[in-house]
Amino acid sequence: MEALMSSYELNRFLFDLKMNPAALKGAVADLEGAMSPYGLGDEEKKALREGDPRRLRQLGAHGMLALYILRLHSEFQSNIYWQQK
């Protein structure tokens, strides 16, 4: 059950990066602080820090949501794709 809950929290974090501008801004400014309320495991936090969508998928993130970790990198922030909901 722990893996399922953790997978939910991982997907919730990534969904918030997609849909909540304040969550995205907070994660860009302080990723550690932004991750803390989600109850993520060490492997998930490591994959988020590394910005690794493939690893996030292996840890239970939905394939499309896993890509939203890339929004934390400045070179991806101005891409029109990220403006779509």
N, C-alpha and C positions, 0 to 999 in steps of 0.2 A: 504494500500500500504506500510506503514511503516514496518509492520511485514514481508512482502515479501522481501523488501530490506534488512532488518536486517537478515533474513534467508539466503539470498544470501551472505552477508558479513561473516556470521558465517561459511558457507560452504567454502567460499573463504579462510578464515583464516586456516581452517582445511586442505584444499587442499594444501595450501602453506606449512604447516607442513609436509605433505606427500612428496611433490615433490621438495621443495626448501631447500637444506641443509643450506643456509644462514638464511632463515626464522626460521628453527628449532633451529639453534644455537642461534639466537637472542632471541627466546622465552624461551629457557632454561636459558639464562643469565638474561633476563629481560622481564618477561611475560607481565607486564603492558605496557611497551614501545612497545612490539611487537603487542599488541592488539590495541593500540591507532589509527593507520591509518585506521582501518576497520569500524569504526562507529558502534561498537557493543553496545547493550543495557546493562543495569545493570544486568539483569538476565543472559544474555549470558556470560558476564564477570565473574560473580559469578560461573557459571557452569564450565567455563574454568579454573578458579583458583582452583576449587575443583577437577578438573580432572574427571568429572562425565559424561561418555558417555551416560548414560540413560537420564539424564536431558538434555543434548545437543540434543538428538533425539527429545525430547518433545518440544524443542525450535525451531525445524525445520532443524536440521543438518541431513544429509544423514547418515543412519546407519553405513555404512562402514567408512565414513570420521570421524564420532564421535569417533571411536576407536583411531584415531591418536592423540588424546589428551594424550593418555598414553605414547607417545614418550617423553614427558617431564619428566617422572620419570626414574631415572637411571636404575632401575631393568628391564625395558623394552627396553632400548636403544640397548642392544647387541643381542636382539632376531632377528633371521634371517628373520622373517616375515616382520619386518620394513624395511629391505633392499630391498625388492621387490617393484617395481613401478607399 
